[in-house]
Amino acid sequence: MSANDVVDPATGMKVCGCALRVTLEMVLVQASIPVREPEILAGDVFDDPALPGRVWDVRREDFADAVGEEFQGLVDRCTSAVERGV
């Protein structure tokens, strides 16, 4: 499990994996969200895997719209902070 992974606090189950890198010039986000059962179980590969999460029932278009809206909000907040010199 990575420090940026999203974990359900009630169950301890990993909701999605997330890698994040931020520099002065860019933000890179890579996320993996399970939309089907894995072909290889994490326990077959890793000594101490995260608990398996549930498979999400989400339409690709709805997910893309939601991510786009959240990302735009993040960009707006960062742009505002830079303009304020924060």
C-alpha positions, 0 to 999 in steps of 0.5 A: 500500500502507498501513502497516497492510496485511498483506504476506507477507514471503516473497513481498512480496505483499499478503495483505489491506488494512487500515485502522486508527484508534484513539482513547481511545473507539474502535477502527475496523478495516476490512479487505479480503480478496480472495475472488475475482479483481478486476474491475479490476486495480490496475495499471490504476488505480495507478502503483505497485500492490502485487503481487497477492495470492492469492484466499482459499478461506475460508468466510464463517462460518469467517472471521467466527468467527476474526475474532470470536475475535481481536477478543475477545482484543484487547478483553480485552488492552486492557481489562486494560491500562486496568484496570492503568493502562497 
